[in-house]
Amino acid sequence: MDEGSLVVPRSESALVLPALVAAAGEKAQNRFLEFFLVNIRNKNTRQAYGLAVGAFFNWCTERRVSLDAVSPMVVSAYIEQHPGSAPTVKQHLAAIRRLFDYLVTGQIMPFNPASSVRGPRYRISKGKTPVLTADETRALLATCDLTTIVGLRDRALFSVMVYSFARVSAVLGTKVEDFYQRQGRGWLRLHEKGGRYHEVPLHHLAHEALTGYLKAAQITEKKAPLFQATGHHLGIPTGSGMTRFSALERVKRAAAAAGLHDKISNHSFRATGITLYRKAGGTLDRAQQIAGHASAETTRLYDRSGDDVTAAEVERIVI
């Protein structure tokens, strides 16, 4: 393994220190490990920041730049040559900046060399996630084999994501106890980033799909994951929750079976739900409330209801 690399393993039980951190002494090593294992609680953020910081420190090691020699010019030079897209570069710079903030407050560095470095200018007004039409969504759901637990689970998962506008991680993080009845309707408690959660009423079709799956799978333990991985041969729930990657594999399989775009992903359900809701007359502020977004601008990125341009509209141009 490259000694300059940073590895955040799936077990999250250990880290391989970058060479320049290892050379900076025990105090720097401990502060570095604290940043990832104590300061960052979200495992997905930890993984993303680990990759970003590891790439930067590898770059520094190759140029024989020690930790105390990292300056604004070094960080700027790294950002200038970064081969990633603008959003990726900005994310990597944010990770580097946040790590050095932590090293500064721990008295490892005298100042943050990344604080004055500016990333590429980037602003989006509309998301690029592929959105399904109502017919395409029905076709995808129809690929689920309802004679099997796996098929029932997949239909329930897809239905919950599209009707609740939820992130896949929030849906997969739910327990059986998070699905409950209130005033004669099914509700779902979604666990969001930063320990937040919000509750959404379930569309009757999502409620039916979820109820059918739980009944067939005989999942009743309240603390058990709501959406469980299944055994490869018998399709029996294992008691362990699905991962984002296994959910994506099921989405890709269903999309291929329905003859849909190969770019369809977990995120497509959120964008599809919001878009179809807005086309049906739903308001942006209500969509924001259902999705649990802090800002309406975030919700607007998923709203593709205004994308349709008809031939009749184009023919309005008279020259």
PADREN-847140 format. One record per residue: x, y, z of N, C-alpha, C, O in turn. Coordinates in steps of 0.001 Angstrom, whole numbers, plus 500000, padded with zeros to 6 digits. Layout:
<sites>
XYZXYZXYZXYZ...
</sites>
This chain:
<sites>
500849498790500000500000500000500000500875501248500000501882501268500707500553502242499274501288503497499227501251504165500592500174504452501114502452504422501188502477504989502528501965506419502569501664506941503643501866507053501411501367508422501395499868508507501313499302509599501355499217507373501195497774507400501007497037507372502328497556506915503347495820507869502287494952507814503457493837506835503144493156506960502126493656505875504008492623504878503792491625504945504929491987504822506099490344505143504569489279505062505551488525503784505248487636503801504397488834502685505899488242501388505567486788501325505929486290502154506690486094500329505379484673500167505646484402499944507131483362500352507649485343499296507807485151499049509238485303500315510054484810500403511178486001501316509476486252502602510117486988502420511443486939503302512301487663501298511618488341501031512869489786501491512853490427501537513903490324501841511659491717502238511573491921503166510403491144503176509448492995503956510495493366504837509402494834504619509093495634504397510002495196504678507824496589504665507428497011506113507250496466506820506403497966506553508032498359507954508027499133508311506763499958507519506308498885509483506191499724509969505094501153510162505604501362510418506790502115510042504726503522510090505127503888511395505814504607511380506813503406512533505298503832513804505893503192514031507260503744514771508075502039513410507532501452513494508867502221512583509821502487512953510964502573511401509345503348510470510167504686511083510552505192510840511648505265511884509643506574512493509903506481513717510804507505514220511266505267514205511061505090515432511835505027515200513340504938516159514107505072513950513770505096513671515198503772513165515747502732513234515091503843512653516977502689512004517594501510512948517799500361512553517596501776514178518195500689515130518439499900515389517161498669515416517175500617515578516056499957515807514766499189514568514329498082514671513801499773513407514550499109512151514187497791511990514932496767511651514337497825512234516232496610512078517043495527513069516644494347512723516582495941514310516371494960515327515982494335514978514638493138515173514430495154514461513731494670514048512417493637512938512551492579512997511925493933511927513363493013510815513555491725511276514234490641510794513906491842512202515174490658512743515845489728513423514849488506513330514964490312514103513877489493514808512889488545513847512190487367514154512008489055512688511798488229511733511062487365510856511958486213510578511627487905510422513078487187509438513894486300510050514965485388509391515464486555511303515324485773511955516379484972513139515850483789513284516156485622513981515058484978515215514606483939514979513509482933515686513454484171513993512633483238513712511536482440512471511887482992511375511984481152512642512075480318511537512513479649510798511364479346509611511486479417511481510256478752510845509124479755510024508339480761510561507875479501508732508181480472507837507543480687508166506072481788507975505556479662508654505392479831509005503978480716510235503819481548510298502914480528511227504718481378512412504703482805512032505048483751512541504447482962511140506011484296510679506412485016510027505239486204510262505017484285509209504492484884508537503338485283509542502262486381509463501710484392510487501964484667511484500926485833512389501318486699512681500493485858512833502579486943513694503045488264512924503085489325513486502815488191511632503424489401510825503444490048510741502077491267510861501951489234510535501052489749510479499683490328511827499254491381511883498619489637512906499603490085514243499203491405514618499875492340515062499209491478514442501167492688514788501912493836513865501525494978514307501400493532512576501334494572511636500928495211512016499610496429511928499457494390512440498651494908512841497339495821514062497469496870514134496829495411515014498301496226516220498491497560515898499148498605516377498708497526515091500197498770514767500901499681513883500051500903513984500159499120513028499218499942512266498272500695513217497344501890513060497092499952514211496845500531515211495952501669515954496654502715516191496050501474516319497915502518517016498676503737516123498891504875516574498767503491514863499211504586513920499450505441513749498201506669513706498283504795513654497053505525513505495798506440514696495538507454514558494855506094515858496073506881517084495875507714517429497099508284518516497194507777516487498036508588516626499243508214517858500051509081518555500579506933518116500141506419519217500955506016518654502311505143517789502379506627519121503379506290518655504721505023519347505206504566520316504600504460518845506301503211519410506805503373520871507182502511521690506860504473521216507866504651522609508287505029523530507129505062524750507292505318522949505950505656523767504787504463523996503866504581524682502851503313523422504218502110523642503403501667525087503573501348525522504680501650525818502482501308527243502490500122527486501569499710526582500842499560528711501589498475529022500644498874528779499195498047528353498389500146529048498853500590528838497477500624527349497125500341526972495988500969526506498101500982525057497864499561524560497617499309523808496676498637524991498474497245524566498322496689525085497004495992524359496295496992526337496672496499526927495426497046526182494207496323525950493238498326525811494262498922525074493150498239523720492972498017523270491848497911523084494082497223521795494005495836521960493384495438521172492526495111522975493815493762523216493292493796523557491807492920523134491053494812524327491381494914524730489978495105523529489054494587523513487937495859522513489524496131521370488658495158520209488856495277519174488201494196520386489763493254519299490071492462518929488813491888519805488166492428517645488463491771517232487215490258517072487313489599516843486299489694517189488519488271516939488708487383518059488196487862519126487811486081517799488197485100518815487819485054519900488883485585519729489980484416521016488553484339522128489499483709521719490835484250522073491883482588520987490840482021520573492124482966519689492937483042519810494159483698518783492237484644517904492927485785518701493529486181518453494667486319519659492775487417520486493266486969521289494487487712521398495463485783521840494442485272522619495566485085521734496799485365522158497921484609520502496588484450519584497714485803519234498325485940519195499548486801518979497482488126518635497972488757519798498729489395519603499764488575521006498207489112522177498896488433522350500249489091522699501229487140522115500314486413522228501581486945521225502601487065521544503784487264520011502144487805518989503049489171519401503568489452519271504759490021519898502680491365520333503076491273521494504054491974521516505066490405522461503753490240523632504606489739523227505994490213523741507007488784522308506030488226521894507321489259521120508145489319521288509363490060520288507509491097519556508237492103520527508849492456520398510021492566521496508061493559522435508584492969523319509689493685523710510611491701523631509608491045524341510716491204523550512008491496524104513068491005522240511891491094521366513060492529521277513566492766521214514773493484521271512639494886521240513043495302522552513703496127522557514617494733523660513243495036524957513847494506525039515271495221525454516183493235524637515462492664524694516815493346523712517763493280523872518982493997522703517204494749521752518021496203522155518176497011521399518715496540523365517695497881523944517823498954523115517105500108523052517528498535522490516019499486521761515185500035522680514099501207522592513734499176523563513588499552524525512558499308525932513093498354526139513843500148526911512727499947528282513203498780528994512525498176529897513105498466528588511299497349529188510563496860528186509535497535527196509255495673528444508966495089527556507974495550527993506583495124529045506104496403527218505928496920527622504610495876527546503501496103528047502400494735526921503786493709526793502745492612527844502870491750527948501997492639528629503959491520529537504219491383530631503171490270531072502885492485531073502599492428532164501611492378531670500172492262532474499248492465530358499971492467529800498618491035529700498100490144529230498807490828530132496901489492530107496313489393529003495264490300528816494453488313528299495290488080527242494310487467527796493043487251529003492939487184526943492083486573527398490816485160527912491053484448527432491935484775528876490268483417529408490374482457528398489761482658527902488652481422528118490511480476527100490033479124527353490664478996527447491885478133527461489826476769527655490323475814526907489409475881527039488187474923526121490005473940525407489197472544525896489546472237526168490707471722526001488542470337526420488770469374525271488498468185525351488804469921524185487907469087523026487606469942521776487680471049521738487143469429520762488342470176519530488487470267518749487183469518518995486238471213517791487152471429516977485963470951515543486147471086514721485241470389515236487319469930513876487577468825513491486605467858514239486460468938512344485932467876511909485021466546511761485752466486511196486844465492512269485143464155512224485735463263511313484894463312511343483665462456510511485564461536509613484883460184510284484663459757511123485456459525509905483584458139510321483406457264509397484248457744508407484800455975509731484342455052508876485098454985507481484474454971506482485192454945507410483146454892506112482460456158505300482714456090504092482939457308505960482679458575505271482919458666504774484355459199503695484617458143505567485281458155505149486686457295503914486877457686502985487584456128503899486251455258502715486346455931501499485715455825500386486230456623501718484595457310500606483928458412500040484815458598498825484883459136500915485488460207500451486371459636499662487550460154498603487903458572500182488153457945499472489271457388498120488835457372497164489610456937498055487598456337496815487085457366495708486894456995494543486752458647496048486890459676495015486732459899494226488018460540493175487991459383494714489139459574494042490428458699492783490489457485492857490302459307491663490746458596490384490822457902490276492180458552490042493199456601490446492186455855490484493440455583489100494021454898488977495036456109488067493388455993486718493961457197486399494848457262485332495459458157487342494913459352487126495732459499488247496759458985489349496569460202487951497843460452488969498867461345490068498308461156491245498617462315489686497486463202490681496884462416491654496022462634492863496098461511491146495209460702492009494356459791492921495155459638494098494826459181492377496211458322493183497075459135494272497774458688495412497903460322493906498218461192494893498877461591495998497916461547497178498266461983495619496695462410496621495721461266497578495376461469498789495294460067497032495177458925497904494877458668498856496033458380500033495813458769498364497261458549499220498428459617500303498513459310501463498788460873499922498277461971500887498330461804501969497271461905503158497575461549501564496033461387502539494952460186503452495220460248504660494992459096502857495705457880503641495954458101504671497049457676505820496921458761504267498120459019505200499226459901506346498750459643507501499087460940506045497971461842507102497518461130508085496595461323509294496723460309507590495665459694508492494705458549509291495314458339510447494945457803508690496244456653509390496809457001510280498010456231511174498360458146510041498633458507510866499793459639511837499494460040512601500373460168511824498258461257512708497839462491512523498725463235513480498942462719511336499232463748511132500252465088510710499666465148510077498612466151511067500359467479510573500019467532509074500281466890508580501208468287508359499479468369506914499654468978506563501004468555505594501635469971507340501464470590507046502758469602507221503902469633506475504881468719508218503772467713508440504812466711507294504849466291506865505924466324506795503664465379505685503594466011504405504134465386503672504899467248504143503733467908502915504165468298502967505645468595501939506252468295504157506209468615504292507628467423504081508543467574504126509764466249503854507988465055503687508812464995502304509444465492501319508897464367502266510620464096501016511322462602500700511183461817501535510735462234499498511569460828499092511503459965500053512325458844500377511932460489500504513461459723501402514327459502502778513714458657503538514187460259503107512661460093504404511996458900504414511042458526505470510532458309503263510800457104503148509983455936502931510938455853501900511606455032503912510999453969503854512007452679504474511470452665505101510411451622504289512208450304504801511835449977506062512633450246506145513832449397507032511949448912508244512623447651508701511903447672508959510699446562508799512643445287509252512088444880508432510866444404508970509866445074507135510968444644506234509908445523506207508682445140505628507665446705506824508747447605506874507597449000506437508016449419506668509150449714505802507094451084505413507369452032506602507273451922507433506372452968506665508225453981507718508242455359507075508302455510505935508740456363507830507852457734507336507901458628508415508503458584509579508103459435508002509470460391508912510112461740508740509423462362507683509528462189509767508726463429509718507954464562510378508726464432511513509187465647509678508861466809510184509593467762510867508618468288510241507698467973512164508839468773512961507922470175513204508468470530512723509544470952513947507720472315514266508119472314515104509404471367515838509684473390514974510168473539515773511379472617515365512504472399516144513432472062514145512447471196513686513525469776514203513433468961513921514311469457514963512374468097515469512216467188514365511676467652513389511085465913514539511887464956513650511245463694514435510941463396515435511594462963513975509949461655514573509699460686513463509315461084512408508822459429513722509549458381512718509351457515513103508163457130514262508006457215512112507329456401512374506145455251511369506081455435510191506389454066511835505680452962510884505452453230510132504166453715510713503196452921508849504146453188508036502968452012508058501992450854507958502397452316508187500734451316508018499678450720506626499839451411505694500251449434506484499513448783505194499761449441504041498999449444502907499478449999504323497817450661503256497066451980502842497734452323501660497758452712503819498272453940503499498999453614502743500278454337501827500671452518503136500925452083502453502149451721500997501858452103500096502605450994500774500783450605499414500415451827498559500069451910497394500459452766499148499336453960498408498943454809498046500155455329496934500243454947498979501083455755498742502272455100497713503189455776496845503742453794497814503345453064496863504185453149495456503602453360494492504339452989495331502292453062494028501640454427493386501788454530492179502006455474494186501670456839493668501817457100493176503236457625492078503425456738493978504231456995493600505623456211492346506016456709491500506759454998492238505516454182491064505826454796489800505231454896488776505908455208489873503964455782488706503300457126488320503907457437487137504050457927489343504266459253489087504819459207488732506304460194488258506867458045488966506937457857488675508358458892489414509214459490488849510130459078490676508889459993491516509665459171492286510695458358493136510332459377491995511960458574492619513021459409493279514111458899494123514847460672492914514228461521493484515274461659494993515064462124495434514012461258495784516060461164497234515904462503497907515625462552498926514936463582497350516151464892497970515958465604497454514694466720497873514389464952496550513972465564495976512766465507496976511614464599497806511562466467496907510690466407497776509508465124497513508728464694496368508584464525498575508232463279498431507482463536497737506143462798496832505753464573498163505453464912497558504162466162496698504347467261497210504559465969495386504262467045494464504602467639493779503366466962493528502370468927493493503483469584492673502471469017491257502560468514490836503602469108490545501460468569489182501432469642488186501041470628488542500395469444486917501441470364485860501066470374485677499564469344485841498910471511485345499017471659485264497556470763484189496934470280484361495815470542483100497639469845481974497023468345481948497359467509481764496474468020482129498619466624481988499025465869483312499080464641483319499167466583484423499031465911485716499098465323486000500464464363486762500574465877485405501507465373485591502870466113486760503512467338486829503407465407487689504180466061488820504833467128488357505817466925487414506581468269489039505781469400488639506615469422489334507968470157488922508866468619490388508122468662491161509350469570492365509246469539493245510106470379492415508199471270493555507958470627494494506942469935494055506023470864495782507120470275496751506219470948496772504861472127496437504739470203497163503844470780497365502514471744498546502551471593499454503367472726498527501672473629499657501511473195500485500308472376500038499505473738501684500184473451502522499015473861501815497732473212501956496695474949501053497814475468500388496627474577499223496208474366498992495018474056498492497193473149497399496838471832497949496319471224497360495425471383499079496873470161499715496365470367500182494931469480500029494091471534500752494651471825501216493297471843500045492315471369500168491186472388498917492749472412497740491890471003497293491538470745496895490402470080497355492509468684496981492252468007497989491320467204497611490467468334499264491487467772500298490616468249500092489182467452500149488246469534499856489011470103499648487676469487498410487011469194498415485815469298497363487799468716496135487259467284496390486783466894495952485701466506497104487604465118497393487240465044498316486025464209498121485142465922499323485982465929500260484859466258499533483550465648499796482514467224498623483613467594497860482413466437496977481964466163496869480769465755496344482921464621495481482584463483496271481969462728495745481150463353497545482362462284498395481828462702499114480553461907499841479958463962498911480129464448499564478917464673501052479084464490501820478140465071501466480287465251502886480567466718503291480487467604502452480325466951504574480603468277505178480515469218504531481537468832504301482683470451504241481115471389503580482030471959504542483078472719504129483954471591505821482986472049506793483976471085506921485162471353507669486102469977506201485117469028506235486228469730505755487498470434504745487480469536506486488600470221506163489846469267506295491029468091506613490852469770506053492222468964506240493433468387507647493493467247507855493909469205508611493066468815510022493155467674510365492205466950511337492421467514509564491153466481509858490158465081509836490761464196510557490301464877509011491791463552508913492388463158510219493078462001510636493026464122510848493715463834512113494399463466513185493381462478513901493544464272513285492335464004514283491302462691513984490578461949514904490233462405512708490348461167512320489671459952512678490512458986513248490005460002512343491803458874512643492678458566514128492740457409514534492632459604514938492914459414516387493005458891516945491686457993517786491676459451516478490577459022516969489257457560516622488977456794517484488545457170515380489217455787514972488962454817515684489907453695516013489523455256515916491136454430516657492094454187518086491609453065518589491673455238518728491129455111520101490653454258520170489376453490521114489191454397519169488500453581519149487286452104518967487604451236519402486848451828518318488733450433518095489142449866519284489905448741519224490402450638520368490002450147521575490657450670521789492055450283522757492710451554520903492545452125521066493874453016522287493948453672522629492964453053522950495087453843524169495244455278523846495653455560522787496213456171524779495361457577524583495674457805524497497186458600523679497650457107525343497952457333525333499398456853524026500034457456523550500996455778523444499505455307522158500023456264521044499623456514520128500407456803521115498407457785520128497973459018520195498862459589519166499223459425521412499212460554521603500114460275520967501476461146520331502068459055521149501957458673520595503262458686519066503240459172518434504178458154518473502175458121517010502075459537516450501969459866515444502598460370517112501168461732516631500950462639516869502150463690516240502270462237517776503038463065518080504204464263518941503876465274518895504578464163519734502806465257520619502423465260521874503288464200522400503628466432522346503639466539523574504422466280524799503556465856525842504055466539524668502252466389525799501342465538525417500137465630524304499619464708526360499703463905526132498506464780526042497268464392525422496278465973526664497312466894526592496184467335525158495933467510524745494786467513524406497007467886523000496856466765522221496192467003521413495294465538522469496639464381521788496056464242522126494585463896521267493773464511523380494240464364523832492856465316523084491919465008522910490740466465522641492429467409521896491606466813520582491119467172520083490053465896520025491913465279518750491565464031518915490710463554517951490110463503520129490651462248520381489944462515520573488459463045521606488049462150519584487654462371519665486215461049519831485467460950519529484278460038520317486188458705520423485584458652521463484472457742521439483643459621522376484449459616523402483412460484523074482222460733523935481378460957521824482140461874521454481062461186521249479716461819521371478667459906520943479743459204520601478507459029521827477611458419522821478005459563521736476429459368522794475432458712522141474220459302521257473599457522522558473886456778521933472789457110522590471453457576523728471394456859521845470394457080522374469048456219523609468811456629524542468120455014523606469396454104524739469220454710526022469789454535527101469223455429525897470916456053527076471500457171527605470620457325528815470452457947526691470060459036527112469178458473527816467936459069528772467438457328527340467439456727527917466248456171529326466490455753529993465544456162529772467713455733531149468004456738532184467458456404533355467280457950531733467204458978532643466706458680532970465237458633532079464388458484534249464959458155534679463600459247535597463093459549536629463692459835535195461970460907536022461389460503536413459975461252537111459291
</sites>
